[in-house]
Amino acid sequence: MTDTIDASAAAPATTPATEQVTAPVYTVTQERRIVTAIPGPKSQELHQRRLAVVPPGVSSALPVYIAKANGAVLVDVDGNQFIDLGAGIGVTTIGHTETAVIAAAASQLQDVVHTLFTITPYEEYVRVAELLAEHTPGDFAKRTVLVNSGAEAVENGVKIARKYTGRSGVAVLEHAYHGRTNLTMAMNFKAAPYSTGFGPFAGDIYRAPNSYPYHDGLSGAEAAARTINYLEKTVGAADLACLVVEPIQGEGGFVIPAEGYLPALQEWCTAQGVVFIADEIQSGMARTGEYFASTHFGLVPDMVLTAKGIAGGLPLAGVTGRATIMDAAQPGGLGGTFGGNPVAAAAAVAVFEQIEKGALLGEAARIEQTLTTGLRALQDKYDIIGEVRGIGAMMAIELVEPGTGSTTKTPHAEAVSAIAAYAAQRGVLILTAGTYGNVLRFLPSLAISDELLEDALAVLDEAFAQLAR
């Protein structure tokens, strides 16, 4: 069967919203299909070539080599088709090879590929900055610097906060993940595999307890009091430049804080002159049914970090903050050779347009409903599913040892590995997460259909049943 996508979602960026457009057919049938062993012979051959020239530190969750991707389906070199529940870890949020994004990037490639914005600027960079100013929380004046990756956005956010405050301390939360650069490795909660043996690391990093309702049982106010007490006693607000938080923790296991927790932290930061930075690298760009997850929690951050889904698969990231904070950096203090590349920026403009034209915020809510219903049905059948949680197209299940779901909540990482492996063999790609490796996370593109989600859930059911035998 061949699915079609919403006509408005496929419209080129220049098409007026009122114009009727015929919905194109997907270039890949939106279905799961396995025709060889996994990995197949061509993937195995490629993998042997890879082993000769790529270091093992650049590992892959599954050694199948992708030849084509479209919508919510990946096709490997052997012709196997996989339901993609990871979207490149949240990058292809509006779908693989989305028509308007490809058109925008292709058009830009014919005009200007690179000049370096800090030498001779161009409109695409400015337009992305305008869109981020419009869609990030808060109605105050904002500025944006564009860079290449999420980790680089974190680095620049911290750098700007230090310059603005004249302080050096950086606070992060337990179970946080911020990247693989020297500074961001120091900011991560989990060492292995991200930072093991790579030290020494940047200093003045302080890790405070967070809100993890499934495990700590604290209200938002109680958890916030604990975090603030740590910051005041261990760091001291007078030495703290910024607090960097993921509104929904990504690699940490899609941890959603208790109600009131994040607003209380923001209120404390404002009172103490500490820059409150929301790391929305994984949770931003419509993934949760809002442009940025901060909105769900009533947050208006001083600074928002964006990457992953912003440019439809092209490398781009942004630091958007209050003008008074962003203007603290001296001329020449911000930038980079490829930051805000015009092709990536043109793609990002198309992504913003397609979110609106395709009503994709609503698609995130649809995906949440379908996944929540299916995952809770599985939880009723299998007691190793301790919790189902998430918002929008950012859902997760935490697995615990049998019989411990309501008592000890002992992490069951082996089950996560077994289920992800079983699903992959049957054409469903699922990401794992969590500090203890016991979380399955669902991060599909907003282009995924309910039929694909239900098919994937059926495979998951088989995997849990197999594990229970």
Order of alpha helices (4+ residues) and beta strands (2+ residues): alpha-alpha-beta-beta-beta-alpha-alpha-alpha-beta-alpha-beta-alpha-beta-alpha-alpha-beta-alpha-beta-beta-beta-alpha-alpha-alpha-beta-beta-alpha-beta-beta-beta-alpha
